[in-house]
Amino acid sequence: MTPAPATLDTIAQLRSRSRMAGMQDGMPRLPLETHPALAGLVQLRAGGSYAVDSASLALALVAGPSRAGSWAAAVGVSDFGAEAARALGVDLDRTVLVPDPGEQWLEVVGALVDVVTVVLVKPPGRVPEQVAAKLGARLRKRSAALVVLGDWPRAEVRLTTRSPAWSGVGAGHGHLRARRILVEAHRGSAPPRRGALWFPAEDMTYRRADELVAVPAVEAAS
């Protein structure tokens, strides 16, 4: 089932549920569930922001908390791939979509940060430093995570993809069956964490394709 676009009623209901659940401001920056394919590359944390250059990687970040039962949202992602999201483990029944927020995208993201665990956003253009700082404070206050498809001034971790290679076609015939990508996780000036992933593998799962290089895992500071 494809999730329906969000309405004000949906957001109001989520806000009511969060109050009933006793959600408190300023909770510790606890680790969030991270998709197994990204284990060792990045640890998603409440209050963090993550910039990604690949839609499939962005969905994988969203899938971690979603698989664990949390609500998620996507703002400004007009080409949101519901089938790809489902394959990665995103619970579409607990996903709020706002495909075209227009000039109100920042207000919409802010409202959703108050009521869901992870928000995926595709900004319409360059985001000023002060805007990122203000939203970052709100993320920390509400213990939510932000996944940005594109650039973000205050991203704690940046995930980039390189060297995509498809398999399954040989001698001019056959079907594309698997895609292997190299992912780099950058945090500040530290050396990037690198790993190869099957996205997807021949059995349509998403998993690691090799061992990590021996450097510490990238994660947001507590």
ZIWORA-V294999 format. One record per residue. N is the residue number from 1. OMEGA is omega in whole degrees, -180 to 180 (* if undefined). D_CENTER is the distance of its C-alpha to the mean C-alpha in whole Angstrom. Layout:
N;OMEGA;D_CENTER / N;OMEGA;D_CENTER
This chain:
1;177;20 / 2;-180;18 / 3;180;17 / 4;176;19 / 5;-177;18 / 6;172;18 / 7;176;22 / 8;179;23 / 9;179;24 / 10;-179;21 / 11;179;20 / 12;179;23 / 13;178;23 / 14;179;20 / 15;179;21 / 16;179;24 / 17;-178;23 / 18;177;21 / 19;-180;24 / 20;-180;26 / 21;177;24 / 22;179;25 / 23;-176;22 / 24;177;23 / 25;172;22 / 26;177;22 / 27;179;20 / 28;-178;20 / 29;-176;17 / 30;175;16 / 31;175;14 / 32;178;11 / 33;-180;11 / 34;-179;10 / 35;-178;10 / 36;-180;13 / 37;-178;13 / 38;-179;11 / 39;-179;14 / 40;177;16 / 41;-178;14 / 42;174;11 / 43;178;11 / 44;179;9 / 45;174;11 / 46;-179;12 / 47;-177;13 / 48;175;11 / 49;-172;9 / 50;-180;7 / 51;-174;8 / 52;-180;8 / 53;-176;11 / 54;179;10 / 55;-179;9 / 56;176;9 / 57;177;7 / 58;179;4 / 59;178;5 / 60;177;6 / 61;178;4 / 62;-175;4 / 63;-179;7 / 64;178;8 / 65;-179;9 / 66;178;10 / 67;-179;12 / 68;176;14 / 69;-180;15 / 70;173;13 / 71;178;12 / 72;178;9 / 73;175;10 / 74;-176;9 / 75;177;12 / 76;179;14 / 77;-174;12 / 78;179;16 / 79;179;15 / 80;-178;12 / 81;-176;13 / 82;-179;14 / 83;178;16 / 84;179;13 / 85;180;11 / 86;-179;14 / 87;180;15 / 88;178;11 / 89;178;12 / 90;176;10 / 91;-176;13 / 92;178;14 / 93;180;17 / 94;-180;15 / 95;179;12 / 96;179;14 / 97;171;14 / 98;-171;15 / 99;-177;16 / 100;-179;18 / 101;-179;18 / 102;-178;21 / 103;-178;22 / 104;-174;21 / 105;-178;17 / 106;178;17 / 107;180;19 / 108;178;17 / 109;180;14 / 110;180;16 / 111;-178;18 / 112;176;14 / 113;-180;13 / 114;-168;17 / 115;178;16 / 116;-176;13 / 117;-177;11 / 118;-179;7 / 119;172;7 / 120;-179;6 / 121;172;9 / 122;-177;11 / 123;-178;14 / 124;-179;17 / 125;-179;19 / 126;-178;19 / 127;179;18 / 128;-179;21 / 129;-177;21 / 130;177;22 / 131;179;19 / 132;180;16 / 133;-179;19 / 134;180;20 / 135;178;16 / 136;177;15 / 137;179;18 / 138;177;17 / 139;-179;14 / 140;-179;16 / 141;-175;19 / 142;178;17 / 143;177;15 / 144;178;11 / 145;-180;8 / 146;175;7 / 147;-175;4 / 148;175;7 / 149;-174;8 / 150;-178;11 / 151;179;13 / 152;-173;13 / 153;-174;16 / 154;178;15 / 155;178;12 / 156;178;13 / 157;176;11 / 158;179;11 / 159;179;10 / 160;-180;13 / 161;179;14 / 162;169;18 / 163;176;21 / 164;-180;20 / 165;179;23 / 166;175;23 / 167;177;26 / 168;179;28 / 169;179;31 / 170;178;34 / 171;175;37 / 172;179;36 / 173;-179;35 / 174;-177;33 / 175;174;29 / 176;-173;26 / 177;-176;24 / 178;178;22 / 179;178;20 / 180;179;20 / 181;173;17 / 182;-179;18 / 183;175;14 / 184;177;15 / 185;-177;13 / 186;173;15 / 187;-179;16 / 188;-179;19 / 189;180;22 / 190;176;22 / 191;-178;22 / 192;173;19 / 193;-175;18 / 194;175;18 / 195;178;18 / 196;-179;18 / 197;166;16 / 198;-176;18 / 199;0;15 / 200;172;17 / 201;-178;20 / 202;179;23 / 203;177;23 / 204;171;20 / 205;179;18 / 206;-173;15 / 207;178;16 / 208;179;18 / 209;179;20 / 210;177;22 / 211;179;23 / 212;170;21 / 213;-171;23 / 214;172;25 / 215;-176;23 / 216;177;21 / 217;180;17 / 218;177;15 / 219;179;14 / 220;178;14 / 221;-180;18 / 222;*;19
